[in-house]
Amino acid sequence: MVFFFKCVAGARSLLKIAGAATLTGMMLLTCADVVGRYLGKPIFGSVEIVGFLATLTVALALPYAHAMKSHIGVEILVQKLAPRTQALIELSTNMVALLFFAVVTWRMYVYADTFRKSGEVSMNLELPEHVIIYLTACCFLFFTLSILEDIVNAIKLLLEKK
């Protein structure tokens, strides 16, 4: 189990780096397009590519953001509770999140497969949109595995305190 979660952590680090790269690419493309528009030579399809990169940036950042606890939380109330109660609340919310994001991941794969079978492509550049959806689903899978890791750690913590 420890090896599995080390692999998930490694994948999370790679996704974080890829997210930084997509964010950088988005910035560079936007700047190049602004300069190009000023010179009368806009980059064809830049809005489409920036949209894809924005989607990937958010999806790639999710597992890392969850691991760093950088999501918004209602901690003012929870901090006043006993540590065991805090652990139970975290376990409960993570179990609901696990179920929800497991379903979202599954449905994203189904959605991507539907796009693939239909041959749907982007409007201007005619890029296959299903690739972006598959990548997003993969990011959600690692996000779900990060939530599972938190659940396992919360259960260990609760069992330890007995």
N, C-alpha and C positions, 0 to 999 in steps of 0.2 A: 504494500500500500504506500509506503514511504517513497519507493522508487517511482511509482505512478504519479504521485503528486510533485515529485522533483521534475518529472517530464512535463507536467502541466505548467509548472513554474518556468521551465525553460522555454516552452512554447509561448507563454505569456510575455516573456522578455523579448522574444523574436517579434511577436505581434506589436509590442510597444515600439520597437525600432521601425517596423514597417509603417506604423501609424505616424511616427515622426517623419518618415520619408514621404508619405502621401501628403501630410500637411505642408511640408517644404515644397513638394511638387505643385501643390495647389497655389501656394504663394508665388512661386516662380512663374507659373503659367499665367496667373492673374496679372502680375507685374508686366510680363512680356506682352500680354494682350493690351494692357493700358497703353504702353509705349507704342505698340503696333497701331493701335487706333489713332493715337496722336499723329503718327507718321502716315496715316491713311492705309495701313496694311494690317487689319485685324487678323487674329488667328482664327481660322475657320473651326468651329466646333469647340471652342474653348469653354463656353458655358456648360456644354454637355460633359466635357472631361472634368471640369471643376466640380460639377454635381456628383459625378462618380467618385472622385477623390474625397469629397466631403463625406459621402456615405461611408467609404472605407475608413476614413480617419476616425469617425465616431465608433464604428464597429470594432476596429482594431484596438482602440483605447479602452473599451469596456472591461475586458478581463483585468488589465493592469489597474484601472481606476477602482475596480471592486476590491482587488487585493490590497490596495493602499488606503482603503476606506475613504476615498475622496468623493463618495456620493453624499447627497444631502440626507441628513438624518435628524430625527427629533431626539436629541441627546440631552436636552436640559431636564426633561422629566425623567428619562431613563437613568441618568447619572445619580439621581437621588435614591434609586432603588438598591436593594441588596445585590451583591455580585451574582449570587445564584439566580435571582429573579432576572437580572440583566442577561445572563447566559440563556435562560429559558426564553426570554423575549427574542434574543438574537437567533436562537435555534428555530423558534416558530416562524419568524419572518423569513429566515433563509429557506426553510422547507417550502413555504408558499412560493418564494421566488424561484426555487429549484423547479417546482412543478410548472410554474408559469413559463419560465424560460426554456424548459425542456420541450414544452408544447410549441413555443414560438420557434425554436430551432427546427423541430420536425416540420412545422408548417412552412418555414422558409425553404427547406429543401424541396418540399412538394411544389411550392410556388416557383422555384427556380427550374425544376423539372418541367413544369407546365410551360414556362417561357421557352425552354430549350426545345421542347417538342413542337411548339407553335412557330419557332423560327423568328421570334420577335427580336428586332434590333432597334438601336437608338435612331432618333429621327434624322439627324444631320450626318453623322459619321458612319452610321449603320454598324455600330459595334454591337456584339451580342450581349444583351443585358443580363442574360442568365448567369454569366460568369461573375458579375458583380454580386448578384443575389446569392450564388453559391459561396462566394468568399465571405459575405455577410453572415450566412448561415454557419459557416465554419467558425467565425469569430464568436457567434452566439454559443456554439458548442463549447468552446474553451471558457466562455463566460459561465456557462452552466457547470462545467467541471470545477471552476473556481468557487462557485457557490457550494458545490458538493464538498470541496475541501474544507470550507468554513463550517459546514454541518458536522463533518467528522471531528474537526477540532473542538467544536462546541460540545459535542457528546463526550469526548475525552475529558474536557474540562469539568463537565457536570459529574462524570463518574469519579473523577479524581477528588472532588470536594465532598463526596459522601463519606 
